[in-house]
Structures are given as C-alpha cells and as structure tokens.
C-alpha cells in the first residue's frame, strides 16, 4: 500500500511539475549557468594566481640569465686578454730563444777562433810563473773580484795546468 500512496503522491508531484515547467526549467537553467560561472570564476582565480607566480619566476630567471650573460661576457673578455698576453709572451720568448741561440753560436765561433790562435802561439803553450799567478789573484781579491781559481778546469794540453 505504501507504494500505492507513493505512486499517487508522485503523480501529483509530477502533475505539479508539469504545470509549473515553464517556470522551473528556466530557473534550473539559470542555476546551472550560475554554478558553471562560479566554477569558471574559481578556476580563473587559480589560473591568475598561477600566472602571477610564473611571471615572478620568469622575471627572476630572466635576471639570473642576464647576470650569467654578464659574467660570461666578463670571462670571455678575460680569456681574450689572457690569450693576447700569452701570444705576446710567446713572441718575446721566441725572440729571446733566438737571441740565445745566436749568442751561443757566436760564442762557439769565438771559442773556436781563440783555440785556433792559441794553437800557434808559443806564449800560450809556455808555463806561467807561479808567483805571477799568485800576485794576479791577490790583486783581483783586493779589488773585490771573487776567487775563481777553484772553478777553472785544468787543460791537460797546457804546461801550467798543475799550477791552478
């Protein structure tokens, strides 16, 4: 019986709805539109907040990128200056090495020429008086010239080599 009373009551409700459908449907439509607009508004606020946060993050990243580019430019300038300085130093070292090689070659030529002249010189072959050597060393020491007789290597071809 209960179901019959519910059926009768539902028929009455259904009839009431049908008679008032011209008012209820627009109200439901307006309610549906309001709920949709409320959902869109909530979503818009969330997206606006997210957008603002992303813009701040983007600005921060742009500032970091600009700072890194400035540092990179400074480093590139420093590397270029260092490269130029090294190239200048390499040129100078090349010149110095060439000068040393030229001086070494010139010294070897002079030593060879001196040896050639001394081979035919009788004075160079004769022994030097020990007293004269001692007086020359004393005079050199008196004038502040360091004693170098211990560093002179003895030439086995010379007669006075035992006097060094």
C-alpha positions, 0 to 999 in steps of 0.5 A: 500500500505504501507504494500505492500512496507513493505512486499517487503522491508522485503523480501529483508531484509530477502533475505539479511539475508539469504545470509549473515547467515553464517556470522551473526549467528556466530557473534550473537553467539559470542555476546551472549557468550560475554554478558553471560561472562560479566554477569558471570564476574559481578556476580563473582565480587559480589560473591568475594566481598561477600566472602571477607566480610564473611571471615572478619566476620568469622575471627572476630567471630572466635576471639570473640569465642576464647576470650569467650573460654578464659574467660570461661576457666578463670571462670571455673578455678575460680569456681574450686578454689572457690569450693576447698576453700569452701570444705576446709572451710567446713572441718575446720568448721566441725572440729571446730563444733566438737571441740565445741561440745566436749568442751561443753560436757566436760564442762557439765561433769565438771559442773556436777562433781563440783555440785556433790562435792559441794553437800557434802561439808559443806564449800560450803553450809556455808555463806561467810563473807561479808567483805571477799567478799568485800576485794576479789573484791577490790583486783581483781579491783586493779589488773585490773580484771573487776567487775563481781559481777553484772553478777553472778546469785544468787543460791537460794540453797546457804546461801550467795546468798543475799550477791552478 
